[in-house]
Amino acid sequence: MPECGKTKRHWALSLRHHRQYRPSEHVTKTIHIIGGGPAGASAALAALREGASVNIFEKSKFPRHKVCGEFLSPGILRALGNFELLGAFDALGPSPVRRATLCFGRREKSFHLPESAWGLSRAAFDHLLLRAAEERGAVVTQATATSFDKPAVVARGRHFASTARERGQRLFGFKAHFRAAVNDAVELYFFNGCYVGLNAVEDGLTNVCGIASEHLLGRFGFEHDELLQACEPLRVRLQRAERVMSWLSTGPLRFENRFRAEPEEGIYAAGDALSFVDPFTGSGLVAAVKTGTLAGRFAARGKPVEEYLQSARAVLARPFAVAGIFRWAITSGWAERLAPLLPGAAMFRWTRP
Ligand SMILES: Cc1cc2nc3c(=O)[nH]c(=O)nc-3n(C[C@H](O)[C@H](O)[C@H](O)COP(=O)(O)OP(=O)(O)OC[C@H]3O[C@@H](n4cnc5c(N)ncnc54)[C@H](O)[C@@H]3O)c2cc1C
């Protein structure tokens, strides 16, 4: 069980589309969930639906900001619909994203998304899911779990050792909200080996989020505003924009998965704790909700971890592999040269879970 702070957090907001689910016949147990982000909260919702009791341990007080592009892939509506959360999602005022613009130096590639995606802050999105889980019976404890009982869903986000890259080469993510001209596109600017993405979120705000190496950030004195000025089209785009919050940053980032890790009985890893895909795909959140849902269901039914991992791999393996190829194309400079030929909508589809 978790060792520190035992404060129970109660989010007493009601959800309009909540319905009691009929418990499955096989389930009698308590599922312990480490991390109340999108993967953990989805695992809780799925396990509750199976009739299990659920304990969630979440170290942060929600709602809270988080470094993220805040781009929700189209598949999110189906995933939220499964939990009867479409009405509650809609009430938060997510911004529709219908187009993508990829800007490589002087070259630009624009295309329509096959289906509408959405922009919504992590403060709002994560809170929606965790609150729903609590409303439906999960016990949420604000604590850092250092050990835990089984069966457990481990959904504590990225925790891979950061040994793959040397200092300077290590990658860091950063984000801030701006008041800027709003449109219905996700805009990705690739420059100096880094990229910065923009899309509208709720309340007329635009999220600006990027990933850059320590070395590049150092060249700009770790001043993110200065870094953005180095990309001419981005500088023009944000000319009259006003930043409304301090920059947040996170890292080092390492794109890695644990698909082949030795399964440990009673421990179901979900979301980024299972696989962290390059964020330019904008597919991490849907993957977290999907693998969280699978993990919660498998844990509640007492199914073997190996079987769960097979199902999770089937969801995530292709986007992970395709993202790796695109990352190589971006860092080697080939993406800029091939930009006019890139099949935008197909690329988008291949990187969905
Ligand atoms: C720079 C950047 C940009 C991104 N942009 C996008 C995007 O636009 N679209 C997209 O879909 N994805 C994006 N992603 C990926 C996305 O953020 C992740 O895939 C997603 O957050 C995974 O959800 P999760 O629930 O697995 O982990 P998290 O969201 O990290 O949640 C884990 C939770 O566990 C808690 N926790 C951790 N350890 C403990 C502990 N020991 N005890 C208790 N609680 C604990 C944390 O406080 C946290 O709330 C981006 C990621 C980065 C880094």
The ligand as an ORCA input file, in Angstrom:
! r2SCAN-3c Opt
* xyz 0 1
  C       5.717     17.137    -24.929
  C       4.602     16.151    -25.046
  C       3.526     16.430    -25.891
  C       2.481     15.509    -26.003
  N       1.414     15.805    -26.807
  C       0.414     14.941    -26.954
  C      -0.730     15.259    -27.762
  O      -0.865     16.352    -28.294
  N      -1.697     14.306    -27.889
  C      -1.600     13.091    -27.308
  O      -2.502     12.257    -27.492
  N      -0.558     12.764    -26.503
  C       0.438     13.666    -26.319
  N       1.488     13.370    -25.491
  C       1.501     12.065    -24.826
  C       0.574     12.075    -23.635
  O       0.908     13.150    -22.782
  C       0.706     10.753    -22.878
  O       0.605      9.693    -23.785
  C      -0.358     10.622    -21.782
  O      -0.171     11.586    -20.792
  C      -0.297      9.225    -21.166
  O      -1.236      9.129    -20.129
  P      -0.917      8.209    -18.853
  O      -2.156      8.210    -18.049
  O      -0.301      6.949    -19.287
  O       0.238      8.987    -18.084
  P       0.195     10.412    -17.371
  O      -0.712     11.325    -18.083
  O       1.619     10.798    -17.207
  O      -0.446     10.120    -15.944
  C       0.251      9.439    -14.956
  C      -0.270      9.911    -13.615
  O       0.339      9.111    -12.599
  C       0.681      9.921    -11.494
  N       1.767      9.230    -10.793
  C       3.018      8.987    -11.241
  N       3.708      8.243    -10.353
  C       2.865      8.017     -9.327
  C       2.985      7.294     -8.101
  N       4.108      6.649     -7.792
  N       1.928      7.280     -7.254
  C       0.788      7.921     -7.558
  N       0.605      8.616     -8.711
  C       1.625      8.643     -9.587
  C       1.063     11.260    -12.122
  O       0.894     12.319    -11.187
  C       0.096     11.355    -13.306
  O      -1.074     12.083    -13.001
  C       2.523     14.289    -25.298
  C       3.589     14.016    -24.438
  C       4.620     14.937    -24.299
  C       5.759     14.645    -23.365
*
